[in-house]
Amino acid sequence: MPLIVGLLLTASLVTVIWATGFGSYNVEAGTTARILSFKSAELLGIDLGVTPDWKPLEEGIVWGLRFPRTLLGFVVGASLAVCGVTMQALVKNPLADPFLLGVSSGAAAFATFGIIFGFFSFLGAYALSLSAFLGAAMTITLVYILSRVKGRINITHLLLAGVALAMIMDGVTSIIKISAPNALGIHHAEFWMAGSLAGAKWSFLTLPAAVLIATTAWLMLNYRALNLLVLGDESARVLGLNVERFQKLLVLIASLIAGVTIAVSGTIGFVGLMVPHFTRILVGGDHRRVLLISALLGGILVVWVDVAARTLAAPEEIPVGILTAVIGGPIFIFLMKRSKRFQHDRS
């Protein structure tokens, strides 16, 4: 475990440096590292005694444009992976993903309405993010209310309510798009819904990063409870877990992570489904390992997919969500078949 974590932390650092320098205007990895070190120290009020030997253009590209986007990509990927682990433990199904409860559909409906009709323009520069979060929050609140049976969350009702509300919100989104006064608004809405990090800013990082750190820390502290929950509700109760209370907390945490992530990046699918599955193949089912490894792998994956999204068809940009589906689908099928063969060989 320490070796894998060390390797992934090193890979994460290398990924951030290389991905930040890579693009239509390439900046060498060494120069990128020096710029990031210098600017970070400057931000913290530390004097490294280094005289900048790079071009102002390179500093602007690295620090002003690509670095916040790379960091946001890492935070989004890690958040989706952690949310996927949480959802899979909650519903006891490895096929669950962060958007299972209709969060993405609610966010898409509100965001589309705002993009096409400008209804949330009074929110200023954060209109899109805040409108998407409001949609996600409203949807998960309704799902939670509908899933309660005699004061407890019924997992079957939770899933059915999520599916039903997702269909309703998808229908609302279609009505909004049909009613659009111009095609440009529809194009912007479709691009956002497909998932993109194109609008990344430093100000977008604070809330997603804080939510990721806080929720992952809480989940890591409660990894034993996650392990017990996977065994089944009755077994978990016998072993001392307050299942109903823990399920409510997991719904809240998963919804918070998904809502905040969708608000800044749109819907980026397959990460929350594929990464936890691959992690379990790699390190087993103990959530103490699965959570941390999934977060690092998810972050690395989304950063490199975003690099591909902004370079493959340059100067045009491919939505990240499309690439994660196209790339992730075949890889997930391969891992699934390989895992089945491995289990069959062991038996």
SEKE-477113 format. One record per residue (C-alpha): residue number from 1; z, y, x; residue in three letters. Coordinates in Angstrom, 3 decimals. Last residue first. Layout:
BEGIN
   num          z          y          x   residuo
   NUM          Z          Y          X       ALA
...
***
This chain:
BEGIN
   num          z          y          x   residuo
   347     -8.433    -21.125    -12.137       SER
   346     -8.942    -19.029     -9.024       ARG
   345    -12.742    -19.360     -9.291       ASP
   344    -12.676    -18.229    -12.944       HIS
   343    -10.548    -15.181    -12.103       GLN
   342    -12.970    -14.212     -9.346       PHE
   341    -15.979    -14.788    -11.587       ARG
   340    -14.423    -12.562    -14.263       LYS
   339    -13.648     -9.845    -11.718       SER
   338    -17.217     -9.963    -10.425       ARG
   337    -18.578     -9.581    -13.953       LYS
   336    -16.330     -6.576    -14.643       MET
   335    -17.037     -4.997    -11.268       LEU
   334    -20.797     -5.288    -11.827       PHE
   333    -20.525     -3.885    -15.364       ILE
   332    -18.451     -0.965    -14.048       PHE
   331    -20.988     -0.257    -11.304       ILE
   330    -23.865     -0.340    -13.834       PRO
   329    -22.097      2.160    -16.131       GLY
   328    -20.681      4.426    -13.418       GLY
   327    -23.962      5.665    -12.006       ILE
   326    -25.710      6.631    -15.255       VAL
   325    -22.464      7.575    -17.017       ALA
   324    -21.034      9.522    -14.084       THR
   323    -24.436     11.187    -13.647       LEU
   322    -24.615     12.392    -17.248       ILE
   321    -21.049     13.704    -17.156       GLY
   320    -21.793     15.741    -14.033       VAL
   319    -24.470     17.783    -15.799       PRO
   318    -27.580     18.035    -13.610       ILE
   317    -28.165     21.393    -11.920       GLU
   316    -31.461     23.171    -11.293       GLU
   315    -32.107     24.708     -7.864       PRO
   314    -31.826     21.891     -6.923       ALA
   313    -32.554     18.599     -8.742       ALA
   312    -30.520     16.240     -6.581       LEU
   311    -28.304     18.986     -5.125       THR
   310    -25.933     20.280     -7.818       ARG
   309    -25.312     16.976     -9.589       ALA
   308    -25.154     14.993     -6.330       ALA
   307    -22.332     17.205     -5.070       VAL
   306    -20.667     16.846     -8.472       ASP
   305    -20.862     13.061     -8.143       VAL
   304    -19.225     13.422     -4.729       TRP
   303    -16.317     15.474     -6.075       VAL
   302    -15.953     13.257     -9.170       VAL
   301    -15.552     10.091     -7.097       LEU
   300    -13.080     11.512     -4.581       ILE
   299    -10.794     12.779     -7.337       GLY
   298    -10.937      9.529     -9.283       GLY
   297    -10.180      7.495     -6.165       LEU
   296     -7.149      9.629     -5.319       LEU
   295     -5.765      9.585     -8.866       ALA
   294     -6.450      5.868     -9.281       SER
   293     -4.583      5.052     -6.068       ILE
   292     -1.531      7.030     -7.196       LEU
   291     -1.378      5.641    -10.732       LEU
   290     -2.261      2.028     -9.880       VAL
   289      0.341      1.629     -7.145       ARG
   288      3.466      2.474     -9.147       ARG
   287      1.612      1.103    -12.159       HIS
   286      1.808     -2.471    -10.832       ASP
   285     -1.402     -4.150    -12.060       GLY
   284     -3.014     -5.327     -8.837       GLY
   283     -4.116     -3.374     -5.755       VAL
   282     -7.940     -3.539     -5.582       LEU
   281     -8.870     -5.184     -8.876       ILE
   280     -6.346     -2.921    -10.578       ARG
   279     -7.924      0.084     -8.874       THR
   278    -11.406     -0.864    -10.074       PHE
   277    -10.183     -0.939    -13.682       HIS
   276     -8.290      2.338    -13.261       PRO
   275    -11.475      3.983    -11.854       VAL
   274    -13.932      2.716    -14.488       MET
   273    -12.375      3.886    -17.751       LEU
   272    -11.027      7.313    -16.824       GLY
   271    -14.139      8.034    -14.768       VAL
   270    -16.550      6.771    -17.457       PHE
   269    -17.050     10.139    -19.133       GLY
   268    -17.007     13.743    -18.030       ILE
   267    -16.613     15.803    -21.205       THR
   266    -16.350     19.530    -20.547       GLY
   265    -14.993     20.748    -17.234       SER
   264    -12.274     23.362    -17.717       VAL
   263    -11.160     22.700    -21.311       ALA
   262    -11.894     18.994    -21.023       ILE
   261     -9.270     18.696    -18.291       THR
   260     -6.591     20.625    -20.201       VAL
   259     -7.130     18.564    -23.340       GLY
   258     -7.254     15.221    -21.528       ALA
   257     -4.077     15.877    -19.534       ILE
   256     -2.165     17.177    -22.551       LEU
   255     -3.397     14.356    -24.769       SER
   254     -2.371     11.690    -22.268       ALA
   253      1.055     13.295    -21.825       ILE
   252      1.770     13.720    -25.538       LEU
   251      0.572     10.224    -26.415       VAL
   250      2.629      8.833    -23.529       LEU
   249      5.750     10.671    -24.719       LEU
   248      5.336      9.307    -28.235       LYS
   247      4.885      5.791    -26.839       GLN
   246      8.089      6.123    -24.799       PHE
   245     10.119      7.127    -27.850       ARG
   244      8.792      4.218    -29.914       GLU
   243      9.227      1.666    -27.112       VAL
   242     12.845      2.415    -26.199       ASN
   241     12.768     -0.027    -23.303       LEU
   240     15.685     -2.436    -22.773       GLY
   239     14.084     -5.726    -21.700       LEU
   238     14.161     -7.027    -25.281       VAL
   237     12.342     -3.870    -26.392       ARG
   236      9.596     -4.376    -23.780       ALA
   235      9.120     -7.996    -24.834       SER
   234      8.760     -6.917    -28.451       GLU
   233      6.317     -4.116    -27.683       ASP
   232      4.044     -6.129    -25.424       GLY
   231      3.877     -6.912    -21.709       LEU
   230      1.899     -3.702    -21.089       VAL
   229      4.925     -1.690    -22.195       LEU
   228      7.075     -3.279    -19.487       LEU
   227      4.772     -2.160    -16.670       ASN
   226      4.654      1.352    -18.125       LEU
   225      8.472      1.383    -18.308       ALA
   224      8.641      0.312    -14.668       ARG
   223      6.265      3.132    -13.704       TYR
   222      8.617      5.750    -15.148       ASN
   221      9.083      7.846    -12.002       LEU
   220      5.360      7.522    -11.303       MET
   219      4.587      8.664    -14.856       LEU
   218      6.768     11.754    -14.431       TRP
   217      5.160     12.625    -11.078       ALA
   216      1.689     12.097    -12.533       THR
   215      2.522     14.382    -15.458       THR
   214      3.872     17.222    -13.314       ALA
   213      1.181     17.078    -10.609       ILE
   212     -1.733     16.819    -13.056       LEU
   211     -0.371     19.521    -15.372       VAL
   210      0.122     21.927    -12.456       ALA
   209     -3.366     21.206    -11.095       ALA
   208     -4.990     21.669    -14.516       PRO
   207     -3.076     24.959    -15.082       LEU
   206     -3.704     26.601    -11.715       THR
   205     -7.277     25.589    -10.956       LEU
   204     -9.253     27.680    -13.445       PHE
   203     -8.137     30.940    -11.802       SER
   202     -9.878     29.952     -8.575       TRP
   201    -13.141     29.721    -10.468       LYS
   200    -15.414     26.846    -11.463       ALA
   199    -18.273     27.731    -13.822       GLY
   198    -20.620     25.016    -12.592       ALA
   197    -18.070     22.204    -12.921       LEU
   196    -20.052     20.432    -15.631       SER
   195    -19.655     17.889    -18.406       GLY
   194    -22.314     16.833    -20.917       ALA
   193    -20.540     18.930    -23.564       MET
   192    -21.075     22.053    -21.455       TRP
   191    -24.810     21.423    -21.087       PHE
   190    -25.167     20.710    -24.802       GLU
   189    -23.384     23.946    -25.695       ALA
   188    -25.494     26.038    -23.315       HIS
   187    -28.704     24.510    -24.664       HIS
   186    -27.594     25.026    -28.276       ILE
   185    -26.875     28.688    -27.537       GLY
   184    -30.318     29.088    -25.991       LEU
   183    -32.009     27.567    -29.042       ALA
   182    -31.138     30.469    -31.336       ASN
   181    -29.376     31.162    -34.663       PRO
   180    -27.419     27.899    -34.527       ALA
   179    -26.902     26.292    -37.957       SER
   178    -28.107     22.879    -36.803       ILE
   177    -25.781     23.138    -33.802       LYS
   176    -22.769     23.949    -36.003       ILE
   175    -23.594     21.085    -38.379       ILE
   174    -23.855     18.675    -35.435       SER
   173    -20.471     19.830    -34.100       THR
   172    -18.882     19.284    -37.524       VAL
   171    -20.300     15.756    -37.583       GLY
   170    -18.903     15.070    -34.121       ASP
   169    -15.563     16.408    -35.371       MET
   168    -15.580     13.994    -38.304       ILE
   167    -16.591     11.063    -36.108       MET
   166    -13.842     11.865    -33.597       ALA
   165    -11.392     12.218    -36.483       LEU
   164    -12.183      8.702    -37.679       ALA
   163    -12.051      7.149    -34.201       VAL
   162     -8.724      8.787    -33.381       GLY
   161     -7.246      7.882    -36.763       ALA
   160     -8.319      4.281    -36.243       LEU
   159     -6.792      4.181    -32.762       LEU
   158     -3.485      5.694    -33.838       LEU
   157     -3.381      3.566    -37.003       HIS
   156     -3.649      0.446    -34.842       THR
   155     -1.039      1.809    -32.426       ILE
   154      1.456      2.561    -35.208       ASN
   153      3.597      5.454    -34.040       ILE
   152      6.997      5.344    -35.717       ARG
   151      8.650      7.463    -38.404       GLY
   150      7.932      5.020    -41.193       LYS
   149      4.260      4.842    -40.170       VAL
   148      2.989      7.675    -37.969       ARG
   147     -0.665      7.445    -36.943       SER
   146     -1.889     10.189    -39.298       LEU
   145      0.463     12.802    -37.858       ILE
   144     -0.435     11.875    -34.260       TYR
   143     -4.166     11.970    -34.976       VAL
   142     -3.785     15.382    -36.652       LEU
   141     -1.924     16.755    -33.635       THR
   140     -4.496     15.179    -31.311       ILE
   139     -7.298     16.998    -33.108       THR
   138     -5.580     20.398    -33.156       MET
   137     -4.762     20.207    -29.444       ALA
   136     -8.308     19.229    -28.481       ALA
   135     -9.812     22.038    -30.540       GLY
   134     -7.360     24.567    -29.118       LEU
   133     -8.147     23.344    -25.595       PHE
   132    -11.871     23.805    -26.178       ALA
   131    -11.298     27.327    -27.503       SER
   130     -9.120     28.148    -24.497       LEU
   129    -11.684     26.966    -21.967       SER
   128    -14.631     28.684    -23.633       LEU
   127    -12.865     31.987    -24.291       ALA
   126    -11.351     32.236    -20.818       TYR
   125    -13.339     35.304    -19.785       ALA
   124    -12.297     37.183    -22.928       GLY
   123    -10.230     35.600    -25.692       LEU
   122    -11.854     37.994    -28.198       PHE
   121    -15.071     36.011    -27.658       SER
   120    -13.602     33.138    -29.666       PHE
   119    -16.130     33.315    -32.516       PHE
   118    -19.085     33.808    -30.193       GLY
   117    -21.407     32.079    -32.651       PHE
   116    -23.112     29.555    -30.394       ILE
   115    -20.600     29.247    -27.558       ILE
   114    -17.491     29.553    -29.731       GLY
   113    -18.642     27.035    -32.302       PHE
   112    -19.698     24.697    -29.532       THR
   111    -16.276     25.019    -27.878       ALA
   110    -14.445     24.307    -31.144       PHE
   109    -16.535     21.209    -31.930       ALA
   108    -16.547     19.971    -28.326       ALA
   107    -12.758     20.189    -28.029       ALA
   106    -12.317     18.185    -31.209       GLY
   105    -14.819     15.589    -30.018       SER
   104    -13.173     15.359    -26.590       SER
   103     -9.728     14.762    -28.070       VAL
   102    -10.930     12.051    -30.438       GLY
   101     -8.148      9.608    -29.580       LEU
   100    -10.219      7.466    -27.196       LEU
    99    -11.206     10.386    -24.968       PHE
    98     -9.035      9.433    -21.979       PRO
    97    -10.403      5.858    -21.891       ASP
    96     -9.359      2.520    -23.364       ALA
    95    -11.292     -0.586    -22.278       LEU
    94     -8.353     -2.016    -20.305       PRO
    93     -6.401     -2.427    -23.586       ASN
    92     -2.637     -2.303    -23.983       LYS
    91     -2.898      0.751    -26.295       VAL
    90     -0.396      2.836    -24.326       LEU
    89     -1.035      1.189    -20.957       ALA
    88     -4.774      1.801    -21.243       GLN
    87     -4.161      5.374    -22.346       MET
    86     -1.917      6.116    -19.370       THR
    85     -4.290      4.573    -16.820       VAL
    84     -7.173      6.568    -18.321       GLY
    83     -5.137      9.784    -18.182       CYS
    82     -4.416      9.151    -14.503       VAL
    81     -8.134      8.618    -13.846       ALA
    80     -9.173     11.674    -15.856       LEU
    79     -6.602     13.827    -14.057       SER
    78     -7.684     12.628    -10.599       ALA
    77    -11.322     13.378    -11.385       GLY
    76    -10.499     16.817    -12.824       VAL
    75     -8.251     17.723     -9.880       VAL
    74    -10.885     16.632     -7.355       PHE
    73    -13.641     18.506     -9.176       GLY
    72    -11.438     21.608     -9.378       LEU
    71    -10.844     21.409     -5.638       LEU
    70    -14.579     21.107     -4.983       THR
    69    -15.383     24.010     -7.309       ARG
    68    -12.692     26.189     -5.732       PRO
    67    -14.129     25.329     -2.284       PHE
    66    -17.774     25.864     -3.213       ARG
    65    -18.027     29.466     -4.311       LEU
    64    -15.659     31.965     -2.691       GLY
    63    -14.298     30.001      0.246       TRP
    62    -17.384     28.108      1.425       VAL
    61    -20.188     30.372      0.194       ILE
    60    -18.460     33.635      1.067       GLY
    59    -17.352     32.353      4.459       GLU
    58    -20.870     31.153      5.247       GLU
    57    -22.352     34.506      4.243       LEU
    56    -19.827     36.329      6.447       PRO
    55    -21.212     34.304      9.366       LYS
    54    -18.864     32.271     11.497       TRP
    53    -16.990     33.085     14.677       ASP
    52    -13.793     34.320     13.026       PRO
    51    -11.195     35.193     15.691       THR
    50     -8.242     32.829     15.568       VAL
    49     -4.667     33.908     16.291       GLY
    48     -3.444     31.573     13.549       LEU
    47     -1.606     34.400     11.768       ASP
    46      0.202     33.043      8.712       ILE
    45      0.458     35.169      5.562       GLY
    44     -0.020     32.214      3.220       LEU
    43     -3.451     33.453      2.101       LEU
    42     -4.399     34.113      5.718       GLU
    41     -3.407     30.569      6.623       ALA
    40     -5.606     29.233      3.818       SER
    39     -8.472     31.516      4.874       LYS
    38     -8.328     30.400      8.512       PHE
    37     -7.940     26.694      7.761       SER
    36    -10.741     26.729      5.171       LEU
    35    -13.059     28.653      7.498       ILE
    34    -12.282     26.349     10.421       ARG
    33    -12.876     23.226      8.330       ALA
    32    -16.179     24.574      7.015       THR
    31    -17.318     25.431     10.530       THR
    30    -16.532     21.905     11.707       GLY
    29    -18.245     20.367      8.666       ALA
    28    -21.413     22.365      9.251       GLU
    27    -22.441     24.686      6.409       VAL
    26    -25.496     23.641      4.429       ASN
    25    -27.287     26.155      2.214       TYR
    24    -28.745     24.135     -0.690       SER
    23    -25.490     22.186     -0.634       GLY
    22    -22.873     20.509      1.523       PHE
    21    -20.111     22.537      3.154       GLY
    20    -17.574     22.040      0.378       THR
    19    -18.512     18.372      0.010       ALA
    18    -17.886     17.747      3.706       TRP
    17    -14.468     19.401      3.799       ILE
    16    -13.191     18.062      0.454       VAL
    15    -14.476     14.562      1.172       THR
    14    -12.911     14.461      4.632       VAL
    13     -9.537     15.415      3.136       LEU
    12     -9.891     12.859      0.339       SER
    11    -10.961     10.126      2.777       ALA
    10     -7.849     10.813      4.845       THR
     9     -5.696     10.617      1.725       LEU
     8     -7.536      7.423      0.757       LEU
     7     -6.917      5.811      4.135       LEU
     6     -3.246      6.752      4.075       GLY
     5     -2.832      5.447      0.509       VAL
     4     -4.502      2.169      1.465       ILE
     3     -2.305      1.777      4.552       LEU
     2      0.884      2.662      2.652       PRO
     1      0.000      0.000      0.000       MET
***
